[in-house]
């Protein structure tokens, strides 16, 4: 009896599904749906919130209609767990029939969605995750955030040029940390620098004390640091507590550690840290000033580099739709995005037509106090940096 | 040589911190025979109370510390009366399921109210930096932890061993039925002890924000450390967890300093070796209860 009922239910579902599938081509052509998958809860939630905020801000400023089509955002929370990402992406593509999938807070999440983007032939806009390989996993992936290699190689070059000879490294032991370490090491040692100490700290590391003591005893000119953004503050406080700032060991690294989101709460310990990164809320362009002011007004906090990546991500979608005149064919959209150039709050950026990865300026910044708040103040620019993680292959 | 001593000092400070965080768990687990995995949630509550008072209301750090204790103890007594009480007689599995559920609720609740990013405490300048003592670098903040936690340990030991309350508690633990027969209000003693343990956790949470970091995932991240302290120390006294905390703190710091590649595993290796040698922990009692 029960089985029979279940059978009937199945039959009904299948029938409904096939009806839906045949109906698909005739779906409403007047709207464009964007499936936004972000970590809105969990340890990466600040990434998700920044991107979501930035997209809301952009749509407020530019309106929600492009090329005659209404843009509709469907936000899903994957809590940065790749299994969730995959399931949500599938639901968005199959049930909601989205024209884009976007977001992706961490590398595994972006990778989990890649085969789905390929299969469904829809663009996947990566707005956060930073490992080099991502854009190679599907011809439909375009990235508007950054790669770790971009900032890590630049800080390596900069260190060599600025008389830093001996460096001790402290990086978190996970894919982005190892990426950052490898690219830094390659450029720094190629320029004649020497790595005197190499420590990989576990990702769930409660106390930096013993590692920092080891750094101190190695007496390097500077220490290269990459830890997940949330841990940066603890790290800098313990760095100062141990008197490393006074013993002349400088902190250098990719700018993730000094994320604008957290910087101001780190306290004066962070002063003087030199990092290379794509964006600082203190970037001196007029466009950025307006962006920061609007963001602060709308959400009460300072935008970080994740917010900018989201802002540029939605801009890219708008511009691509304008170029195709509202055509949502995946291949045409990707073609339209390739080589696109525009002025972002972070400075001039473009999409590399070969790798579909972002090309952007990398700035060397130093933490300074501006109007009583801590900011990364840019003082040197490396122009139009490509992802060296790919170009070397 | 100097760095050896600095490491030793860091290890002691870390161990002391673990002790204050975990000793409440030793009390509920060992003395009251209740598996309370939500212990870290009380520590987190204390940490957030302290952080809000210091950062938002401008309280001095040292005035906010006792408040962290009081707030966690108050939450503790409230939950004990409302929820925990009903599970004292339940099976351990029920207790585990209940308390782990409480952990998830606390994580989600704090995430919702306070946001998911890390919270930093604004410390008085007197607590920042290091003092140079005969060439040995001593962190001021860590020194304060050692002093506070050391005093607390002595006080706890005295209360348990010398006061009337201490003897009532021990009696209530050893044989609740006989204790009730003698006119001791056992539920009250347990409730008070539970609240005190929660208060200590709250204080520990407030102290650890600077060193371990404070975010909504605190209770989950450090649950394992609390459990290690209690299993290694044995749960029948205060001395056991105290020595275990010190041992683990020092082993952890030394392991990470001298063998950075395998450092994080040292603490687990120590635990495994001790538990093979003494399955009930350093000071465990063998009687099955």
Interface residues (C-beta under 8 A of the other chain):
Chain A: X41 X42 X43 X45 X46 X199 X200 X201 X202 X204 X205 X206 X207 X209 X210 X211 X213 X214 X216 X217 X230 X231 X233 X234 X237 X238 X240 X241 X242 X243 X261 X262 X265 X266 X267
Chain B: X3 X6 X7 X10 X14 X108 X111 X115 X116 X117 X118 X119 X120 X122 X128 X129 X130 X137 X139 X140 X141 X142 X210 X211 X212 X213 X215 X217 X221 X222 X225 X252 X253 X254 X255 X256 X257 X260 X261 X263 X264
